[in-house]
Amino acid sequence: DWLLECAEPFIERAQNQQQSLEIGLPADLPPLTTDRSYLERIIAELLNNACKYTPAKGQITVSVAVAANRVRFQVSNLGTEIAPSDLTRVFDKFYRIPNNDPWKYGGTGLGLALAKKLSETLGGSIQVTSQAGLTSFTVELPLNPGV
């Protein structure tokens, strides 16, 4: 239920921008032991970017899966693709992809760096893939850190 709470302002934002935002949660998710405020901030940063870079009528998807005592959160969007040369730099502080903001939203280049730092602080990781117009950010965290 916390994920739906966290995503609520982005659902409204997506609707206002004529985007579709879908959240896929399996019914049998086990409890996750983590710092909720950090995880909410990570998801918010990823949803903020997805809303920024998804064109009207585009789709944003949030999904959650569990495997091997880890939980995987994935935020994907159809829209502006990230060039392979930029994929290794998107988590660098202050890095902004050159000429990749057709909507001129601007920003500081700190959101993804913060998401990476918080993911690592929680004992997890974050990765990005981008091809064929689909960009996906995947955060993996241990279900029970220290166990």
FENKAZI-V37329 format. One record per backbone hydrogen bond with DSSP energy under -1.0 kcal/mol. CO is the residue of the C=O (numbers start at 0). NH is the residue of the N-H. If there is no record, write none. Layout:
[[CO,NH] [CO,NH]]
//
This chain:
[[0,4] [1,5] [2,6] [3,7] [6,10] [7,11] [8,12] [9,13] [10,14] [11,15] [12,16] [13,18] [14,17] [17,56] [19,59] [21,61] [23,63] [34,38] [35,39] [36,40] [37,41] [38,42] [39,43] [40,44] [41,45] [42,46] [43,47] [44,48] [45,49] [46,50] [47,51] [48,52] [52,79] [54,57] [57,19] [58,77] [59,21] [60,75] [61,23] [62,73] [64,71] [66,69] [68,142] [69,66] [70,140] [71,64] [72,138] [73,62] [74,136] [75,60] [76,134] [82,85] [82,86] [85,88] [85,89] [88,91] [91,94] [96,99] [100,103] [108,93] [109,113] [110,114] [111,115] [112,116] [113,117] [114,118] [115,119] [116,120] [117,121] [118,123] [119,122] [124,139] [126,137] [128,135] [130,133] [132,78] [133,130] [134,76] [135,128] [136,74] [137,126] [138,72] [139,124] [140,70] [142,32] [143,146]]
//
